[in-house]
Amino acid sequence: MSVIQELATGLAGALTPWNMLMCLAGVFAGQLVGALPGIGPSAAIALLLPLTFGADPTSAIILFAGIYYGAQYGGTLTSVLISVPGEPSSVMTSIDGYQMALQGKAGVALGIAAIGSFIAGTLSTIGLMLLAPPLARMALAFGPPEYFSLVVLGLTALAAVGGSVLKGLAAGVFGLLLSTIGIDQQTGVARFAFDRVWLLDGVGFIVLSVALFGVAEVLSSAGMATQRPITKIANLLPSRAEWKQSRMPILRGSLIGFVVGVLPATGATIASFVAYITEKKLAKDPSRFGKGAIEGVAGPESSNNAAAAGAMVPMLALGVPGSGTTAIILGALIMFGIRPGPELFDKNAQLVWTVIASMYIGNVFLLVMNLPLAGLFAQLLRVPYSWLYPPILALCVAGVYSQANSIEDVWMLVGFGALGWAMMRYEWPAAPMILGLVLGSIFENSMRQSMTLSHGSLGIFVTRPISAVLLACALIAVLAPAVARWWRARAHI
């Protein structure tokens, strides 16, 4: 059958009352877990797995998929309103989204995030439907050297986004160092744990991100004598000028998110970082970024939603999870006796196409829910900021503690929160540190595997074409700001 016929068959299955209810429940639950720091889609799906024993596999996968891409929307809410990313993929959104909120544009930030996410989710679902086989083959071209170079490019490019490349690189390297704390997954040896059992699991992403973006923001704002401005929420939809600024970032973010999402072990977090960097590099006035640029919301929000559909490509076509959450969904499929891979589209075509069709429906549900609810959530900013200090800190502590029920994580939250305040005070970027922690394991494992393949020769990183191109781009990202400053100085002579 043709793709259109397959999709029509899938829509017939997805539009049944029970499957639509599962889709609605999934995206609503995803919205909630995405908005709560410490409770992500992976944890939510894992908790629901026991409840789906004996259930219809198609309905269960529709529910899990809805939680996955619904969580990308949910993480936007706290990122924009209180500068606490609910999800790793929302870190970049908090940079400009929160600044927009402080300028009275919380409604616009949430509105453009919802619209961009809807467009990106729809376009990426079309990509999943049409381009899964060739894109899956493209992902197979990435080996350990290419992943190592991709991480290097991500860190160097993000470092170049800030005011000081050296500060950005130092923060990224510190994040990589933090990722080495705990049990070495290859040798089983404890590293930098200092005989403390609670350090064996390492420093969690939630601990670091909530500390640097939540606690640090509260500490920094508490020291200010002025009151935070009350946000105007009259207009939830962007103006014509704002839409003109956002439409291309949305399209670029959709493409970046889908392509990056297809690559196994990358996912929505890297996609949002790349989209943000791309928009700043293409902007006529890059200095607007970090101060409330709407493109800094539209691009990352589109990319992280597109990446959710992109991550489904290698999972369904190859049986290779493209992210941590799709790994859980992969386990659910195996639990139901269904083996993902090239034969899935033949042996279980009804399930695959019903799930794909449900993603179109789920994106409509999310758009309908988010545009009216954006104003309701933005009302929080009408409360004087001094009243919000306790609940924000309570949200940070509860989210971190709920992750592992560990009081030591709370103490780390306090310590990294103080570090985050100092970084804000002296204008050190926090995002490269977060990315270093998130990508540390990929960086280390890819390096080790590459050295094994090359028998200890570093030449493998420059003799393989894709890896060499990525490293060249990383070098350009580091040198470009210095060259640009030199050129501007020379022009003024």
Secondary structure, DSSP 8 states (H G I E B T S, - for coil): --HHHHHHHHHHHHTSHHHHHHHHHHHHHHHHHHHSTT--HHHHHHHHGGGGTTS-HHHHHHHHHHHHHHHHHHHHHHHHHHS--SSGGGHHHHHHHHHHHHTT-HHHHHHHHHHHHHHHHHHHHHHHHHHHHHHHHHHTT--HHHHHHHHHHHHHHHHHHSS-HHHHHHHHHHHHHHHTSEE-TTT--EES-TT-GGGTT---HHHHHHIIIIIHHHHHHHT-SS-------S--S--HHHHHHHHHHHHHHHHHHHHHHHSTTT-HHHHHHHHHHHHHHH-S-GGGTTS--THHHHHHHHHHHHHHHHTHHHHHHHS--SSHHHHHHHHHHHHTT---STTHHHHTHHHHHHHHHHHHHHHHHHHHHHHHHHHHHHGGGGS-HHHHHHHHHHHHHHHHHHHHT-HHHHHHHHHHHHHHHHHHHTT--SHHHHHHHHHHHHHHHHHHHHHHHTTT-TTHHHHSHHHHHHHHHHHHHHHHHHHHHHHHHHHH-
